[in-house]
């Protein structure tokens, strides 16, 4: 059972207002942590979540606590108008439409922090918004298990791009209990995370298996090796300086997130469009442009797209969709 509402302490790094654009699992997790630390947070999300949050508060079921916090929520983008910081958490497919919706309501000095999958979303936002945009790599295992109810499976750290506002944003996040690093090579960090996503996300979606079980499959070592090799080849051709040991990171995720299903798996299980075009599909597109072959990534992209098209066919019962 969830505990009562958390008493919110004052913090040194209080921001006037923080808006979460696209308050799904990721947005609600970080919105919760900031609200729990005493920040004025407003969540912009779907009606079922907004109704539950306004009635009962936002619940986070974490590994070490289970609490609710009182936080504002709305389906209207206009509530972002006084926000100094916007956590931009919409799906990669909706980056442009989300930016167009929020643009008229952003304060001139607002900062937009992109907490999205993929490596190109911050650039897509900069093409549409005059405000400062900060790219971030997000490492968190979360899912929405009910209206206004987030379950945290592990991790939660952020690596954000160095910019004029990054130090203040990082201090506020750290004070809220979110481990945050500021990096001069966030592009390399995002690519390293993309490679891990390309290794597991589509395969978890196609098989509907969690990472740990997936990695134990016969022949998986070779399959993962092929996927990673293709991604690294594209990254190098693109002039990316990859951060850390990518091979070790890919192996480790099967241990640290053994029970986690990918976001792509969750999307397909619910008959929703996934972000595959911005994960394996992005590697395929960049590979084509740079003359690097990516057959393993292309195969996974095609299979996921086929499953999506099956789900989109209203003549097919949803329960038959993987």
C-alpha positions as CSV (number, residue, x, y, z in Angstrom):
1,X,0.0,0.0,0.0
2,X,1.1,3.5,-0.7
3,X,2.0,5.7,2.3
4,X,0.5,9.1,3.0
5,X,1.5,12.3,1.2
6,X,5.1,13.3,1.8
7,X,5.7,16.5,3.7
8,X,7.6,18.6,1.3
9,X,10.7,20.4,2.7
10,X,12.1,23.7,1.5
11,X,15.2,23.4,-0.7
12,X,18.0,25.7,-1.5
13,X,17.7,25.2,-5.2
14,X,14.0,26.0,-5.5
15,X,12.8,26.9,-9.0
16,X,9.8,29.0,-9.5
17,X,8.0,26.4,-11.5
18,X,8.8,23.1,-13.3
19,X,6.6,21.7,-16.1
20,X,6.8,18.2,-17.3
21,X,5.7,18.0,-21.0
22,X,4.6,14.4,-21.7
23,X,4.1,13.0,-18.2
24,X,4.4,9.3,-18.8
25,X,6.6,7.0,-16.8
26,X,9.9,8.9,-17.2
27,X,8.3,12.4,-16.8
28,X,6.3,11.3,-13.7
29,X,9.3,9.7,-12.1
30,X,11.5,12.9,-12.3
31,X,8.5,15.1,-11.7
32,X,7.8,13.1,-8.5
33,X,11.4,13.4,-7.3
34,X,11.4,17.2,-7.8
35,X,7.9,17.7,-6.2
36,X,9.0,15.5,-3.3
37,X,12.0,17.8,-2.8
38,X,9.6,20.8,-2.6
39,X,9.6,22.2,-6.1
40,X,6.4,23.6,-7.7
41,X,5.8,21.0,-10.4
42,X,3.0,20.7,-13.0
43,X,2.5,17.6,-15.1
44,X,1.1,17.7,-18.6
45,X,-0.3,14.4,-19.6
46,X,-3.1,12.2,-20.6
47,X,-6.6,12.6,-19.1
48,X,-6.6,9.3,-17.1
49,X,-3.3,10.1,-15.4
50,X,-4.2,13.8,-14.8
51,X,-7.6,12.8,-13.2
52,X,-6.0,10.3,-10.9
53,X,-3.1,12.6,-9.9
54,X,-5.5,15.5,-9.2
55,X,-7.7,13.2,-7.1
56,X,-5.2,11.1,-5.2
57,X,-1.7,12.6,-5.9
58,X,1.1,11.0,-7.9
59,X,2.3,7.7,-6.6
60,X,5.8,6.4,-6.9
61,X,6.4,2.7,-6.0
62,X,10.2,2.6,-5.6
63,X,12.5,-0.1,-4.3
64,X,13.0,1.7,-1.0
65,X,9.7,3.6,-0.5
66,X,6.1,3.8,-1.7
67,X,4.7,7.3,-1.5
68,X,2.3,9.9,-3.0
69,X,3.0,13.6,-3.4
70,X,0.5,16.3,-4.2
71,X,1.3,17.8,-7.5
72,X,-0.6,19.8,-10.1
73,X,-1.5,18.1,-13.4
74,X,-3.3,19.1,-16.5
75,X,-4.1,18.1,-20.1
76,X,-3.6,21.7,-21.2
77,X,-0.1,22.8,-22.4
78,X,-0.8,26.3,-21.4
79,X,0.0,25.5,-17.7
80,X,3.7,25.6,-18.7
81,X,3.6,29.4,-19.2
82,X,5.3,30.3,-15.9
83,X,7.8,27.4,-16.0
84,X,11.5,28.2,-15.7
85,X,12.4,24.6,-16.4
86,X,10.5,22.2,-18.8
87,X,11.3,18.5,-18.7
88,X,10.4,17.5,-22.3
89,X,9.5,13.8,-22.1
90,X,7.3,13.1,-25.2
91,X,8.0,10.2,-27.4
92,X,10.6,10.9,-30.2
93,X,7.8,10.5,-32.8
94,X,6.0,13.5,-31.2
95,X,9.0,15.9,-30.8
96,X,7.9,18.4,-33.4
97,X,4.2,18.3,-32.5
98,X,5.0,18.6,-28.8
99,X,7.4,21.5,-29.4
100,X,4.8,23.3,-31.6
101,X,2.2,22.9,-28.9
102,X,4.3,24.2,-26.0
103,X,6.1,27.0,-27.9
104,X,3.5,29.7,-27.5
105,X,3.4,29.2,-23.7
106,X,7.2,29.1,-23.0
107,X,8.7,32.0,-21.1
108,X,11.6,33.6,-23.0
109,X,14.1,32.5,-20.3
110,X,12.7,29.0,-19.9
111,X,15.1,26.1,-20.1
112,X,14.0,22.9,-21.9
113,X,15.6,19.6,-20.8
114,X,15.1,16.8,-23.3
115,X,14.6,13.5,-21.4
116,X,14.0,11.5,-24.5
117,X,15.3,8.3,-26.2
118,X,17.5,8.8,-29.2
119,X,20.4,11.1,-30.1
120,X,18.8,13.8,-32.2
121,X,15.8,15.2,-30.2
122,X,17.6,18.2,-28.7
123,X,18.6,19.3,-32.2
124,X,15.1,18.9,-33.4
125,X,13.8,21.0,-30.5
126,X,16.5,23.7,-31.1
127,X,15.2,24.0,-34.7
128,X,11.8,24.9,-33.4
129,X,12.3,26.7,-30.0
130,X,14.3,29.9,-29.3
131,X,14.8,28.9,-25.6
132,X,17.8,27.1,-24.3
133,X,17.6,23.4,-24.9
134,X,19.7,20.9,-23.0
135,X,20.2,17.3,-24.2
136,X,20.2,14.6,-21.5
137,X,20.9,10.9,-21.4
138,X,18.4,9.1,-19.1
139,X,19.2,5.9,-17.3
140,X,16.1,4.8,-15.4
141,X,13.8,1.7,-15.4
142,X,10.2,2.9,-14.8
143,X,6.7,2.0,-16.0
144,X,3.2,3.3,-15.5
145,X,1.3,0.5,-13.8
146,X,-2.0,2.4,-13.4
147,X,-3.4,5.9,-13.6
148,X,-1.1,8.2,-11.7
149,X,1.0,5.2,-10.5
150,X,4.7,4.8,-11.4
151,X,6.8,1.8,-10.6
152,X,10.5,2.3,-10.4
153,X,12.7,-0.8,-11.3
154,X,16.1,0.8,-10.8
155,X,18.7,3.5,-11.5
156,X,17.6,7.0,-12.2
157,X,20.7,9.0,-13.1
158,X,21.0,11.7,-15.7
159,X,23.9,12.9,-17.8
160,X,23.2,16.4,-19.1
161,X,24.8,18.7,-21.7
162,X,27.0,21.5,-20.5
163,X,25.3,24.9,-21.1
164,X,24.7,28.2,-19.4
165,X,21.9,26.7,-17.3
166,X,23.2,23.2,-16.8
167,X,24.9,23.8,-13.4
168,X,21.7,25.2,-11.9
169,X,19.6,22.5,-13.3
170,X,22.0,19.8,-12.1
171,X,22.1,21.3,-8.6
172,X,18.3,21.2,-8.4
173,X,18.2,17.6,-9.6
174,X,20.9,16.5,-7.2
175,X,19.2,18.2,-4.3
176,X,16.1,16.2,-5.3
177,X,17.9,12.9,-5.1
178,X,18.6,12.5,-8.8
179,X,22.2,11.7,-9.5
180,X,23.2,14.1,-12.3
181,X,26.5,14.6,-14.2
182,X,27.3,17.5,-16.6
183,X,29.2,16.3,-19.6
184,X,31.1,18.0,-22.4
185,X,30.5,15.0,-24.6
186,X,26.8,14.3,-24.2
187,X,26.6,13.3,-27.8
188,X,29.0,10.4,-27.1
189,X,26.9,9.5,-24.0
190,X,23.7,9.5,-26.0
191,X,25.2,7.3,-28.7
192,X,26.5,4.9,-26.0
193,X,23.0,4.6,-24.6
194,X,21.5,4.3,-28.1
195,X,23.7,1.4,-28.8
196,X,22.5,-0.4,-25.7
197,X,18.9,0.4,-26.7
198,X,19.5,-1.0,-30.2
199,X,20.9,-4.2,-28.7
200,X,18.0,-4.9,-26.5
201,X,14.9,-2.8,-27.1
202,X,13.6,-4.4,-30.3
203,X,14.5,-7.9,-29.3
204,X,12.7,-7.5,-26.0
205,X,9.7,-6.2,-28.0
206,X,9.6,-9.0,-30.5
207,X,10.0,-11.7,-28.0
208,X,8.2,-10.0,-25.1
209,X,11.0,-11.1,-22.8
210,X,12.9,-9.1,-20.2
211,X,16.6,-8.3,-20.7
212,X,18.0,-11.0,-18.4
213,X,16.0,-13.8,-20.0
214,X,16.7,-12.5,-23.5
215,X,20.5,-12.5,-22.9
216,X,20.4,-16.2,-22.0
217,X,18.9,-17.2,-25.3
218,X,20.8,-19.5,-27.6
219,X,22.9,-17.5,-30.2
220,X,22.2,-14.2,-28.4
221,X,25.9,-13.5,-27.8
222,X,26.5,-13.4,-31.6
223,X,23.4,-11.4,-32.3
224,X,24.2,-8.8,-29.8
225,X,27.8,-8.6,-31.1
226,X,26.5,-8.0,-34.6
227,X,24.1,-5.3,-33.5
228,X,26.8,-3.5,-31.4
229,X,29.4,-3.7,-34.1
230,X,27.1,-2.1,-36.7
231,X,26.2,0.7,-34.3
232,X,29.8,1.4,-33.3
233,X,30.8,1.4,-37.0
234,X,28.2,4.1,-37.8
235,X,29.1,6.1,-34.7
236,X,32.8,6.1,-35.7
237,X,32.0,7.1,-39.3
238,X,29.8,9.9,-37.8
239,X,32.8,11.2,-35.8
240,X,31.3,10.3,-32.5
241,X,33.6,9.8,-29.5
242,X,31.9,7.1,-27.6
243,X,32.0,7.3,-23.8
244,X,32.9,4.3,-21.7
245,X,33.2,0.6,-22.6
246,X,30.1,0.0,-24.8
247,X,30.6,-3.7,-24.9
248,X,30.7,-3.9,-21.1
249,X,27.6,-1.7,-20.8
250,X,25.6,-4.0,-23.1
251,X,26.6,-7.0,-21.1
252,X,25.9,-5.4,-17.8
253,X,22.4,-4.3,-18.6
254,X,21.3,-8.0,-18.6
255,X,22.4,-8.2,-15.0
256,X,21.4,-4.8,-13.6
257,X,18.0,-4.7,-15.4
258,X,17.3,-8.4,-15.7
259,X,13.6,-8.1,-15.1
260,X,13.1,-5.0,-17.2
261,X,11.1,-5.0,-20.4
262,X,12.1,-2.4,-23.0
263,X,9.9,0.6,-23.7
264,X,9.5,-0.7,-27.2
265,X,8.2,-4.0,-25.7
266,X,5.7,-2.1,-23.5
267,X,4.6,0.0,-26.6
268,X,3.9,-3.1,-28.7
269,X,2.2,-5.0,-25.9
270,X,-0.3,-2.1,-25.7
271,X,-0.7,-1.8,-29.4
272,X,1.1,1.6,-29.5
273,X,3.5,3.0,-32.0
274,X,7.1,2.6,-30.8
275,X,10.2,4.7,-31.2
276,X,12.0,2.1,-33.3
277,X,12.6,4.6,-36.1
278,X,14.6,6.7,-33.7
279,X,16.6,3.7,-32.3
280,X,17.6,0.9,-34.7
281,X,16.0,2.9,-37.5
282,X,18.2,5.9,-36.8
283,X,21.3,3.7,-37.0
284,X,20.0,2.4,-40.4
285,X,19.5,6.0,-41.7
286,X,22.8,7.3,-40.6
287,X,24.5,4.1,-41.9
288,X,22.9,4.7,-45.3
289,X,24.1,8.3,-45.3
290,X,27.7,7.3,-44.3
291,X,28.0,4.2,-46.4
292,X,28.0,1.7,-43.5
293,X,25.9,-1.5,-43.8
294,X,23.5,-2.2,-41.0
295,X,21.6,-5.4,-41.9
296,X,21.0,-6.6,-38.3
297,X,19.6,-3.3,-37.2
298,X,17.5,-3.0,-40.4
299,X,16.0,-6.5,-39.8
300,X,14.9,-5.6,-36.3
301,X,13.4,-2.3,-37.5
302,X,11.4,-4.0,-40.2
303,X,10.1,-6.7,-37.8
304,X,9.0,-4.2,-35.2
305,X,7.3,-2.1,-37.9
306,X,5.4,-5.2,-39.1
307,X,4.2,-5.9,-35.6
308,X,3.1,-2.3,-35.3
309,X,1.2,-2.5,-38.6
310,X,-0.5,-5.7,-37.4
311,X,-1.6,-3.9,-34.2
312,X,-2.9,-0.9,-36.2
313,X,-5.2,-3.2,-38.3
314,X,-8.5,-3.0,-36.4
315,X,-9.6,-6.2,-38.0
316,X,-7.0,-8.1,-35.9
317,X,-7.7,-8.8,-32.2
318,X,-5.2,-6.9,-30.0
319,X,-4.5,-9.9,-27.8
320,X,-2.9,-11.7,-30.8
321,X,-0.3,-8.9,-31.1
322,X,3.1,-9.8,-29.6
